[in-house]
């Protein structure tokens, strides 16, 4: 099973129909912040039944999200630096 950040189960589940599985996967991807293009590509891959390819693609999407997170963290770190610098100046 795959889980999105809200801990909602995504993917193959016992008793799920193919359309429920597809809807769950696509909803989970949207919840995780995937683009419309990524979601559409995952749907096409899922329709082929190639779960190995789908897993590889989801891992690529995860890597892209991690890169975005790292870039955001760099911006936050920069803001923290600017705040510290400003606070130092106000103390003098």
C-alpha positions as CSV (number, residue, x, y, z in Angstrom):
1,X,0.0,0.0,0.0
2,X,1.0,3.6,-0.6
3,X,0.0,6.4,1.7
4,X,-0.3,10.1,1.0
5,X,0.7,12.7,3.6
6,X,-2.8,12.5,5.2
7,X,-2.3,8.8,5.7
8,X,-5.1,7.9,3.3
9,X,-4.6,4.5,1.8
10,X,-3.8,4.7,-1.9
11,X,-3.5,1.8,-4.4
12,X,-4.5,-1.8,-4.4
13,X,-6.8,-2.7,-1.6
14,X,-8.7,-5.9,-0.9
15,X,-12.2,-5.7,-2.3
16,X,-11.6,-2.5,-4.3
17,X,-12.7,-2.4,-7.9
18,X,-10.4,-1.1,-10.6
19,X,-12.3,2.2,-10.8
20,X,-12.1,2.6,-7.0
21,X,-8.4,1.8,-7.1
22,X,-7.8,4.3,-9.8
23,X,-9.8,7.0,-8.1
24,X,-8.0,6.3,-4.8
25,X,-4.6,6.6,-6.5
26,X,-5.4,9.7,-8.4
27,X,-6.9,11.4,-5.4
28,X,-3.9,10.5,-3.3
29,X,-1.6,12.0,-6.0
30,X,-3.6,15.2,-6.0
31,X,-3.5,15.3,-2.2
32,X,0.3,14.9,-2.4
33,X,0.6,17.9,-4.7
34,X,1.2,16.2,-8.0
35,X,0.5,18.1,-11.2
36,X,-2.4,17.4,-13.5
37,X,0.0,16.1,-16.1
38,X,1.6,13.7,-13.6
39,X,-1.9,12.4,-12.5
40,X,-2.9,11.9,-16.1
41,X,0.3,10.0,-16.9
42,X,-0.3,7.8,-13.8
43,X,-3.8,7.1,-15.0
44,X,-2.5,6.0,-18.4
45,X,0.1,3.7,-16.8
46,X,-2.5,2.2,-14.5
47,X,-4.7,1.5,-17.4
48,X,-2.0,-0.6,-19.0
49,X,-1.7,-2.7,-15.8
50,X,2.0,-2.2,-15.5
51,X,2.4,-1.8,-11.8
52,X,6.1,-1.9,-12.0
53,X,6.1,1.1,-14.3
54,X,3.5,2.8,-12.1
55,X,5.8,2.3,-9.1
56,X,8.8,3.8,-10.9
57,X,6.7,6.8,-12.0
58,X,5.4,7.4,-8.5
59,X,9.0,7.3,-7.2
60,X,9.9,9.9,-9.8
61,X,7.0,12.1,-8.7
62,X,8.2,11.7,-5.1
63,X,11.7,12.8,-6.1
64,X,10.3,15.9,-7.7
65,X,8.3,16.7,-4.6
66,X,11.4,16.2,-2.4
67,X,13.3,18.6,-4.7
68,X,10.6,21.2,-4.2
69,X,10.7,20.7,-0.5
70,X,14.5,21.2,-0.4
71,X,14.2,24.4,-2.4
72,X,11.5,25.6,0.0
73,X,13.7,24.8,2.9
74,X,16.6,26.8,1.4
75,X,14.2,29.8,1.1
76,X,13.1,29.4,4.7
77,X,16.7,29.2,5.8
78,X,17.5,32.4,4.0
79,X,14.6,34.1,5.7
80,X,15.8,32.9,9.0
81,X,19.2,34.3,8.3
82,X,17.7,37.7,7.3
83,X,15.6,37.7,10.5
84,X,18.7,37.0,12.6
85,X,20.7,39.7,10.8
86,X,17.9,42.2,11.4
87,X,17.6,41.3,15.0
88,X,21.3,41.7,15.5
89,X,21.2,45.2,14.0
90,X,18.3,46.2,16.2
91,X,20.2,45.2,19.3
92,X,23.2,47.4,18.5
